[in-house]
Amino acid sequence: MIAKNMISAVEGGSAIRKMFEEGNRLKALYGEDNVFDFSLGNPDLEPPKEVSDALKELADDPKPGMHGYMSNSGFESTRAMIAEKRSSESGVKVEAGAVCMTVGAAAAMNDVLHSLLDPGDEVLVLAPYFMEYNNYVANHGGKVVIVPTGDDFMPDLNTIDSYITDRTKAMIINSPNNPTGVIYPEEFLKGLNDLLKSKDHVIHVISDEPYIDLVYDGCKVPPVLSFIDNLIICFSWSKSLSLAGERIGYTLVSPRNEDYDILTAAIVLSNRTLGSVNAPAIWQKVIEKSLYAKVDVKNYEHRRDILYSNIIDAGFDSVKPSGALYIYMNTPKGMTDAEFAAVCAKQNLLLVPGKSFAKEGYCRLAFCVSEKTITGSRKAFFAIAEELGLSHRAEL
Ligand SMILES: Cc1ncc(COP(=O)(O)O)c(C=O)c1O
């Protein structure tokens, strides 16, 4: 018999994955062009040229020993470059020793939570949130405490305060946010720091940042390092360089973190003992050569605009995302998210009900899909709106 908690976890499965499989089934039945699958956030743009140039260069001019074991925290040269970048963005001097290279953000979060949590410790998350946090926290014996946000998805400091207990060890923030695309402003970060520092024990902020480079309309993401002291950043190039399958990211502990010395050492040890040992050598070297590169963010912005117009013009409501790769549209009044998703599926339009992000009354659509799919979906949104008796705001 396998572990009891794994039996229930396997039975629960993932709603997003199930939706992905349903998309493939419908595509086989009706053809690729007639299915509008917005269920999965798999970045579909190719990595920028800097990445392929770096790979070629590394293959043509291999460094002796490059593929051998290394320090568990990664190459000193890669970590120093990241520290330098973060220092100049935030004005807070970061050393290479603050950085540990990881196998993407998922491993980064696991390394951090493994380092922080004693059994039963509580981790605050702001709903709606990326549901894998539940697994990451449970992996290390912690307990997720869900803090609600407002209709604009912005967190409220008094509400956060009301969820803090003696067992609160950490809080996860994710801005730009999956699934809403909202960016938390500087005032919120400052207020959060004051609130957490007013408590009589250390509460760490884990800033999960896979989307900080994907922002639109000229918006800026305030550098958390400037505003939060007991901070640990978890970053990943899965989205900003479209390297989701390659698994490369890092953790960075703020030099102002009260547990800096022991925490940086614990994260490196966790990286080793949890099994990844170190991040892939070749990708660390690629990152050195493409640290300032990004995917074509304007392309994502354009797709967001088309999808958002389809939703609004058909007669639905939604907050317009300022970043990330998702629109968290409102489910029409008088029906559940699952009922709405079922009506959408009849038009071969797939989205993920809000239950998967712990804030119901909404459904998530990922716009990292082809422009053809987004443009083609307009008629489906209009047909769904008609079936539900909504008035269109524009012509088809
Ligand atoms: C909010 C959030 N955090 C973490 C991750 C995991 O990122 P990675 O691919 O780097 O493990 C994702 C992936 O979609 C995400 O959306």
PDBQT file of the ligand as one rigid body, heavy atoms in Angstrom, charges set to zero:
ROOT
HETATM    1  C1  LIG A 401       2.276  31.490  -9.716  1.00  0.00    +0.000 C 
HETATM    2  C2  LIG A 401       3.191  30.405 -10.121  1.00  0.00    +0.000 A 
HETATM    3  N1  LIG A 401       4.171  30.040  -9.295  1.00  0.00    +0.000 NA
HETATM    4  C3  LIG A 401       5.035  29.046  -9.626  1.00  0.00    +0.000 A 
HETATM    5  C4  LIG A 401       4.932  28.391 -10.829  1.00  0.00    +0.000 A 
HETATM    6  C5  LIG A 401       5.895  27.283 -11.141  1.00  0.00    +0.000 C 
HETATM    7  O1  LIG A 401       6.855  27.759 -12.028  1.00  0.00    +0.000 OA
HETATM    8  P1  LIG A 401       8.050  26.836 -12.559  1.00  0.00    +0.000 P 
HETATM    9  O2  LIG A 401       7.671  26.403 -13.933  1.00  0.00    +0.000 OA
HETATM   10  O3  LIG A 401       9.231  27.731 -12.595  1.00  0.00    +0.000 OA
HETATM   11  O4  LIG A 401       8.239  25.734 -11.602  1.00  0.00    +0.000 OA
HETATM   12  C6  LIG A 401       3.919  28.735 -11.734  1.00  0.00    +0.000 A 
HETATM   13  C7  LIG A 401       3.756  28.019 -12.995  1.00  0.00    +0.000 C 
HETATM   14  O5  LIG A 401       2.817  28.158 -13.733  1.00  0.00    +0.000 OA
HETATM   15  C8  LIG A 401       3.024  29.772 -11.367  1.00  0.00    +0.000 A 
HETATM   16  O6  LIG A 401       2.026  30.151 -12.166  1.00  0.00    +0.000 OA
ENDROOT
TORSDOF 0
